[in-house]
């Protein structure tokens, strides 16, 4: 199955249209959005293609003010999407058990936490990266795809303990004992160059390809 995994659209329907056209030309069969959609235009486009969606900090913070029917749909999104060979979320695989989007704002207030405590940057926080790798190790998951950082990069923790950074344009997931954190970049506001960014993932061949259109 060929996936298009995208994130951080931030309302840019023009950029999302470019990504969807490129993905269709590549033969994508499934779309997965990792949050921070940023507007009703992109929400309509994601609904039209039947995209699977998880929520980001934009959806969690703005859910109560979101107009229907969007609020009802987004309220059903989860923090993570997971099936055989694919695990993805907005920021990190580390997430409080059972915490749903409708509870996030109250959870932060009750525990005196900041948004970055729930949505850390795996690009900038070494601590958050190692906590994420520990979660992959504990669950025996080989790869986690994320947005939030607006950067296309991957971190590879090898079974022998070596840690390397990968910056594309494509790579194949190695031994099942290795762990990967893959940043898919941002459709709407990339921090690492020009173009609308996303990832193609072929789950049987375990090939990751960064795209910029």
Helices and strands as residue ranges (DSSP letters): E 2-6, H 13-26, E 30-33, H 40-48, E 52-53, H 57-62, G 63-65, H 70-74, E 80-83, E 86-89, G 101-103, H 104-110, H 115-118, H 126-139, E 143-146, E 152-157, E 163-166, E 170-172, E 179-184, E 197-202, E 207-212
